[in-house]
């Protein structure tokens, strides 16, 4: 069975542009994969801790030497890694905060980049044969020809991380000028409609 892992980041619920992009993507993905399974990982609803000293101690200790406390420290990280490893397609939906991803998504990244699980001890990515789609909502426009294209840190960062763990088939759907929805200059439906063809193509791939 084909599996889609959806990683949501925005805390804004129905008012979130990235979450509305996700709904459109998931609907198209389910239409293209009627027997597929969708796994939701909502970071706004996950008690995701930043990396701590006990976590790092557990990370650098060989698994066969883990204490019960170390196993507990890594338990959520293990769960997040497992979700990636069993997925065929990973959709990461996120707003852009100050040119980069929100802290919750950075924390998720820190939990899923794991030596011996998603990253080889030689630095090679172990998560191969998968696709990823990044659904990105930003106030600014960073696409080709934009005078602020060099500020597109979020896209560069997510591409880098996905490539590091072995996912090279990455599509970025850039929902630039999303602030137009918040300012009432455009409806949510109209904004999503403008991205519909890109979303459909990536979901059907």
Phi, psi and omega per residue, in radians:
X1 nan 2.275 3.110
X2 -1.248 2.358 -3.097
X3 -2.125 2.380 3.048
X4 -1.965 2.172 3.020
X5 -1.739 2.146 3.124
X6 -1.903 2.070 3.121
X7 -1.856 1.931 -3.137
X8 -1.751 2.571 -3.053
X9 -2.189 -0.660 -2.996
X10 -1.112 2.434 3.075
X11 -1.572 0.137 -2.939
X12 -1.626 0.019 3.093
X13 1.050 -2.350 -3.080
X14 -1.118 -0.369 3.140
X15 -1.429 -0.081 -3.096
X16 -1.370 2.216 3.085
X17 -1.196 -0.749 -3.115
X18 -1.125 -0.615 3.108
X19 -1.215 -0.600 3.068
X20 -1.221 -0.595 3.017
X21 -1.083 -0.717 3.132
X22 -1.082 -0.774 -3.131
X23 -1.022 -0.730 3.107
X24 -1.135 -0.744 -3.137
X25 -1.102 -0.822 -3.099
X26 -1.110 -0.710 3.116
X27 -1.059 -0.762 3.123
X28 -1.196 -0.663 3.136
X29 -1.137 -0.742 3.138
X30 -1.167 -0.583 3.084
X31 -1.162 -0.633 -3.132
X32 -1.449 -0.354 -3.115
X33 -2.316 1.214 -3.032
X34 -1.040 -0.405 3.120
X35 -1.739 0.129 -3.089
X36 -1.393 2.923 3.132
X37 -2.087 2.356 3.103
X38 -1.862 2.191 3.089
X39 -1.923 2.140 -3.115
X40 -1.714 2.277 3.007
X41 -2.169 1.718 -3.102
X42 -1.640 1.890 -3.096
X43 -1.224 -0.356 3.070
X44 -1.262 -0.334 -3.126
X45 -1.940 0.061 -3.121
X46 -1.770 2.309 3.105
X47 -1.375 1.278 -3.022
X48 -1.653 1.918 -3.119
X49 -1.470 2.611 2.985
X50 -1.211 2.779 -3.133
X51 -1.065 2.288 -3.107
X52 -2.063 3.005 3.095
X53 -1.074 -0.767 3.086
X54 -1.090 -0.634 3.107
X55 -1.098 -0.817 -3.124
X56 -1.128 -0.662 3.102
X57 -1.076 -0.746 3.114
X58 -1.159 -0.698 -3.124
X59 -1.047 -0.738 -3.072
X60 -1.539 0.025 3.100
X61 -1.717 2.269 3.117
X62 -0.949 2.429 -3.075
X63 -0.912 -0.620 -3.111
X64 -1.285 -0.057 3.071
X65 -1.968 0.182 -3.116
X66 -1.226 2.353 2.985
X67 -1.453 2.897 3.058
X68 -0.960 -0.632 3.135
X69 -1.172 -0.670 3.103
X70 -1.162 -0.722 3.105
X71 -1.075 -0.697 3.116
X72 -1.156 -0.699 -3.136
X73 -1.065 -0.560 -3.101
X74 -1.740 0.043 -2.993
X75 -1.086 -0.792 3.131
X76 -1.189 -0.708 3.094
X77 -1.019 -0.759 3.101
X78 -1.039 -0.722 -3.139
X79 -1.131 -0.756 3.141
X80 -1.134 -0.701 3.100
X81 -1.119 -0.749 3.135
X82 -1.037 -0.674 3.130
X83 -1.077 -0.668 3.120
X84 -1.225 -0.761 -3.041
X85 -1.142 -0.527 -3.118
X86 -1.609 -0.134 -3.119
X87 -1.457 2.603 3.028
X88 -1.676 -0.553 -3.113
X89 -2.384 2.325 -3.141
X90 -2.060 2.146 3.087
X91 -1.901 2.122 3.136
X92 -1.950 2.010 -3.132
X93 -1.902 2.238 -3.058
X94 -2.698 2.550 2.888
X95 -1.386 3.000 3.046
X96 -1.947 2.192 3.077
X97 -1.978 2.031 3.109
X98 0.896 0.819 3.038
X99 1.366 -0.099 -3.115
X100 -2.316 -3.101 -3.100
X101 -1.338 2.712 3.081
X102 -1.105 2.801 -3.098
X103 -1.037 -0.628 -3.124
X104 -1.089 -0.692 -3.139
X105 -1.252 -0.656 3.056
X106 -1.077 -0.692 3.107
X107 -1.112 -0.716 3.093
X108 -1.041 -0.783 3.106
X109 -1.006 -0.781 -3.120
X110 -1.096 -0.489 3.141
X111 -1.464 -0.409 -3.064
X112 -1.765 -0.207 3.040
X113 -1.520 1.655 -3.017
X114 -2.176 2.108 3.092
X115 -1.036 2.322 3.134
X116 1.487 -0.132 -3.134
X117 -2.128 -0.997 3.081
X118 -1.944 -0.236 -3.101
X119 -2.336 2.211 -3.141
X120 -1.222 2.764 3.124
X121 -1.191 -0.247 3.055
X122 -1.649 0.094 3.122
X123 1.567 -0.008 3.136
X124 -1.431 2.586 3.114
X125 -1.320 2.410 -3.122
X126 -1.805 -0.142 -3.094
X127 -1.689 1.448 -3.038
X128 -1.923 2.873 3.089
X129 1.280 0.369 -3.126
X130 -2.128 2.820 3.072
X131 -1.953 2.725 3.059
X132 -2.422 2.481 3.019
X133 -2.181 2.236 3.083
X134 -1.809 2.098 3.111
X135 -1.827 1.854 -2.916
X136 -2.093 2.157 3.102
X137 -1.913 2.158 -3.100
X138 -2.386 2.599 3.082
X139 -1.199 -0.652 3.113
X140 -1.542 2.900 3.091
X141 -1.935 2.114 -3.033
X142 -2.081 0.210 -3.095
X143 -1.279 3.040 -3.081
X144 -0.888 2.267 3.117
X145 1.652 -0.179 3.139
X146 -1.259 2.436 3.112
X147 -1.207 -0.215 3.105
X148 -1.999 0.448 -3.123
X149 -1.023 -0.551 -3.106
X150 -1.217 -0.149 3.115
X151 -1.623 0.105 -3.095
X152 -1.367 1.091 -3.066
X153 -1.243 -0.671 -3.072
X154 -1.026 -0.818 3.132
X155 -1.103 -0.813 -3.133
X156 -1.063 -0.725 -3.103
X157 -1.139 -0.836 -3.105
X158 -1.172 -0.689 3.059
X159 -1.047 -0.773 -3.133
X160 -1.049 -0.893 -3.095
X161 -1.079 -0.781 -3.141
X162 -1.099 -0.709 3.094
X163 -1.142 -0.685 -3.129
X164 -1.030 -0.707 -3.122
X165 -1.524 0.007 3.002
X166 1.952 0.013 -3.136
X167 -1.671 1.859 -3.094
X168 -1.823 -0.270 3.107
X169 -1.561 1.523 -3.030
X170 -2.144 2.243 3.048
X171 -1.985 2.276 3.087
X172 -1.919 2.147 3.067
X173 -1.851 1.881 -2.996
X174 -1.631 1.896 3.061
X175 -1.597 1.280 -3.123
X176 -1.350 2.773 -3.095
X177 1.057 0.574 3.116
X178 -1.105 -0.347 3.130
X179 -1.081 -0.358 3.121
X180 -1.068 -0.558 3.104
X181 -1.227 -0.809 -3.128
X182 -1.135 -0.517 -3.115
X183 -1.565 0.036 3.100
X184 1.338 0.230 -3.139
X185 -1.471 -0.281 -3.136
X186 -2.607 2.563 3.098
X187 -1.392 2.757 3.079
X188 -1.049 -0.769 -3.139
X189 -1.064 -0.713 3.127
X190 -1.163 -0.671 3.125
X191 -1.124 -0.833 -3.125
X192 -1.147 -0.632 3.127
X193 -1.061 -0.593 3.125
X194 -1.188 -0.312 3.135
X195 -1.851 -0.005 -2.943
X196 -1.009 -0.758 -3.086
X197 -1.176 -0.727 3.076
X198 -1.065 -0.764 -3.141
X199 -1.097 -0.779 -3.107
X200 -1.092 -0.766 -3.122
X201 -1.078 -0.773 -3.114
X202 -1.204 -0.664 -3.136
X203 -1.191 -0.547 -3.086
X204 -1.482 -0.201 -3.070
X205 -1.194 nan nan
